[in-house]
């Protein structure tokens, strides 16, 4: 009996240890997931890639250096910091939206203080890397991106539908940062990439806002699809933006920055993007808005990557 009791106790002890280890493992996985949700590493990776594309438009395109590495890591960390601070500021609004209610701060799994500390630390390290290893212009543009996103775009989302235009500025700056990190100034190619990304964001984000307009309305955010219940103005602006992208994206070839391959890709991609917007105007639906969104996801990398590859000897 004593032996059986000892064996039972041993089994229970092993089970308890296994449960404790499992709980610890689950907690670690949960924390890792929350930190991923808070810092948005996939968006940071996209930011770093557009910085790389900006770098590729310079004479240093084929050179991998500490400056490039610092620019990629620095802007990625700055992006992660901005994502954290955005969620700290918008935690109440996020809690009222089905799409964002499960975010770690809005759901109460992480405190606003922790989010603020993580955001400020990440952003500070990112800017510090830019300042130490890159150029003053690139560092200043990184600070401008952070400030305009966190201090202008984020609070304006609660005030005006024009916030989308304001938010397009920091969204379009990463390739300019990459160009400036390599050269110390902002050239025509960088401005061309900025212009394309700026205009591209308008139909891209309006499509998102239309798909989630009920969420934005519940959060008290007057996005254009919220204040435009019929969708007429939203569709019109999306179409105008898509059509504007066609000649705008062809200017680099006209300026001698890119060649015929880029011209062809930009033309085809631009027409396809515009056609998706025309279809939305003719026959409005969630499916049509979603189509515009998905076409936008193909359009931007196709155009920017072709522009950068066109610089290769």
Phi, psi and omega in degrees: 000315180299320180296318180295319178298319179295320179295319179298316179298320181295316178298316179297321179295318178296317178299317180297318179295321179295318178297317180296317179296320179295318180296319179296318179296317179298320180295321179294318178297317180297318180294317179299319178296316181297318179295325177294318178297325184284320186266346178051065183298331179293321176293320178299322178295319178296320177299313180299321180295322178289329173297317178299321179294323176296318177300321183294344180275004184249170176298343180272014187307321186266002184257121174264125185218174177298328179296314179296315180301316179295322179295319180293311181291318182298315180289327177295316178294321178297321177296316179297319178297319179296321179297318178298310183294325176300316182287333174294312182294323186261017187301322180291317178293320179300323181294339181266356181252131180301323183293331187239002186297336182267005176299149190302323181279315181295331179273354177085009180281334174232147182277158177296327178296314178297319179296320179295315180297315180296317181295313181294321179295312180298314180296319181294317178296318179299312179294323178299317177298318179298316183293323186280321190251340184252221186242158178302323180294316179296321178295316179297321178292325176295316177297320178297319178299312179300309185295316182292328180284312186279318188265341180249297185299312184301308179290330181292338179300336179272354190246316189211152177288345177290353179301330180299320179292317179297317181293338179289340180292301178298330179293336183261357185278335184308315178295330177293322177298315179299318179297315182292329178296327181277327189246337183087001177214179179246116182262180183299321180297322179295318179294327178295316179295320178300313182299317180296313180294324181297309182291322180302323184295334184295305177292328180299308183282331175294326176295317177297313182296325178291319180295328183244030184298327178294321177297313181296324177295318180296329181274357180075027180257115185280058174296159184306315179296342177281315181274357179236074188299331179283338180086355185301311181292322179298311181298318182297315180294323177297317181294314180300318180296315180296318179293321179299327181297332184297301178291327181298318182287344180268351180299322178304324177289319178298328181273000178082012181279324182234170183249202187289326180298312178299316181305316182293312181298315181296322180295310182296314181296319180295317179295318179298319179296315180295321179297320178297324178288322177299317180297325177293319180294316183291316184225080184296136176191165176298322180297319180292320177295320178295326179295317177301317180299313182291324176296323178298325180292333178275321186302306189297307179298325179298314183288310184292320180293322177294322178299316181291316181295333180293344180275347182293142181291000000 
